[in-house]
Amino acid sequence: VRRTEAPRVAHDDVDPPVVGVVVAPETPATGQPVDIRVNAQDPSGIAYIELSVDGVELNVVNGAARFTPDQDGRYEVLAVVSDNNGNKTAERVSFHAHRGADGGRSGCRGGCRR
């Protein structure tokens, strides 16, 4: 049995990817979609990007995902990025969803998050 593996770029690469996470808008109204973009760079290339909001995994396409907050409150975004040599970086950012200009009809159903 022959096993083939993807070649690793540099065996002495111990540097993790450089990662930045951008959330737009930064203070959305509850019920308003939020675009989350992960900017990741590494000389060996990026193997994968995982994104979650409050522990719920998001579908990432080309380093971006969309999330719609369903309650008022703070949300934590976690991005985990691995390079082609297995080095990883975890980056956390947060945003706060609030009642929109519609008088609160868009959010806070079942209690507000604090």
TIDREN-71457 format. One record per residue (C-alpha): residue number from 1; residue in three letters; z, y, x. Coordinates in steps of 0.25 Angstrom, whole numbers. Example, Ala and Ser with C-alpha at 12.3 -4.5 7.8 and 13.67 -1.06 7.14 Angstrom:
! TIDREN-71457
(atom 1,ALA,(31,-18,49)) (atom 2,SER,(29,-4,55)) 
END
This chain:
! TIDREN-71457
(atom 1,VAL,(0,0,0)) (atom 2,ARG,(-4,13,6)) (atom 3,ARG,(4,26,2)) (atom 4,THR,(-2,40,3)) (atom 5,GLU,(6,52,3)) (atom 6,ALA,(2,67,3)) (atom 7,PRO,(3,72,17)) (atom 8,ARG,(14,81,20)) (atom 9,VAL,(10,94,27)) (atom 10,ALA,(21,96,37)) (atom 11,HIS,(32,86,40)) (atom 12,ASP,(41,97,46)) (atom 13,ASP,(40,106,33)) (atom 14,VAL,(54,108,28)) (atom 15,ASP,(51,122,22)) (atom 16,PRO,(52,122,7)) (atom 17,PRO,(41,130,-2)) (atom 18,VAL,(43,144,-4)) (atom 19,VAL,(45,146,-19)) (atom 20,GLY,(45,158,-29)) (atom 21,VAL,(47,157,-44)) (atom 22,VAL,(42,168,-53)) (atom 23,VAL,(46,169,-68)) (atom 24,ALA,(39,178,-77)) (atom 25,PRO,(43,185,-85)) (atom 26,GLU,(57,186,-78)) (atom 27,THR,(64,189,-91)) (atom 28,PRO,(57,183,-103)) (atom 29,ALA,(60,184,-117)) (atom 30,THR,(65,170,-123)) (atom 31,GLY,(53,163,-127)) (atom 32,GLN,(44,170,-118)) (atom 33,PRO,(36,161,-108)) (atom 34,VAL,(40,162,-93)) (atom 35,ASP,(30,160,-82)) (atom 36,ILE,(36,153,-70)) (atom 37,ARG,(28,153,-57)) (atom 38,VAL,(32,146,-44)) (atom 39,ASN,(26,151,-31)) (atom 40,ALA,(28,141,-20)) (atom 41,GLN,(22,140,-6)) (atom 42,ASP,(24,130,5)) (atom 43,PRO,(14,127,17)) (atom 44,SER,(14,112,14)) (atom 45,GLY,(10,115,-1)) (atom 46,ILE,(18,114,-14)) (atom 47,ALA,(20,100,-19)) (atom 48,TYR,(26,104,-32)) (atom 49,ILE,(33,114,-41)) (atom 50,GLU,(44,111,-51)) (atom 51,LEU,(49,122,-61)) (atom 52,SER,(60,121,-71)) (atom 53,VAL,(68,131,-80)) (atom 54,ASP,(82,127,-83)) (atom 55,GLY,(79,113,-79)) (atom 56,VAL,(67,111,-87)) (atom 57,GLU,(54,108,-79)) (atom 58,LEU,(42,116,-81)) (atom 59,ASN,(27,112,-80)) (atom 60,VAL,(22,119,-67)) (atom 61,VAL,(8,122,-66)) (atom 62,ASN,(3,129,-53)) (atom 63,GLY,(17,134,-50)) (atom 64,ALA,(19,140,-64)) (atom 65,ALA,(26,136,-77)) (atom 66,ARG,(30,143,-90)) (atom 67,PHE,(44,142,-97)) (atom 68,THR,(48,148,-110)) (atom 69,PRO,(63,151,-111)) (atom 70,ASP,(68,148,-125)) (atom 71,GLN,(82,154,-124)) (atom 72,ASP,(88,167,-118)) (atom 73,GLY,(94,166,-105)) (atom 74,ARG,(92,162,-90)) (atom 75,TYR,(82,152,-86)) (atom 76,GLU,(82,146,-72)) (atom 77,VAL,(69,142,-66)) (atom 78,LEU,(69,131,-54)) (atom 79,ALA,(56,129,-46)) (atom 80,VAL,(56,117,-36)) (atom 81,VAL,(44,117,-26)) (atom 82,SER,(41,106,-16)) (atom 83,ASP,(31,108,-5)) (atom 84,ASN,(22,96,0)) (atom 85,ASN,(33,92,10)) (atom 86,GLY,(44,90,0)) (atom 87,ASN,(51,103,3)) (atom 88,LYS,(57,110,-10)) (atom 89,THR,(61,124,-15)) (atom 90,ALA,(69,126,-27)) (atom 91,GLU,(68,141,-33)) (atom 92,ARG,(76,146,-45)) (atom 93,VAL,(74,158,-53)) (atom 94,SER,(79,162,-67)) (atom 95,PHE,(75,171,-78)) (atom 96,HIS,(81,176,-91)) (atom 97,ALA,(75,174,-105)) (atom 98,HIS,(79,184,-115)) (atom 99,ARG,(77,188,-130)) (atom 100,GLY,(64,194,-132)) (atom 101,ALA,(60,207,-139)) (atom 102,ASP,(59,199,-152)) (atom 103,GLY,(74,201,-155)) (atom 104,GLY,(78,187,-149)) (atom 105,ARG,(69,178,-158)) (atom 106,SER,(63,172,-146)) (atom 107,GLY,(75,166,-140)) (atom 108,CYS,(89,162,-140)) (atom 109,ARG,(87,151,-150)) (atom 110,GLY,(99,142,-150)) (atom 111,GLY,(108,151,-141)) (atom 112,CYS,(105,159,-128)) (atom 113,ARG,(105,154,-114)) (atom 114,ARG,(114,162,-105)) 
END
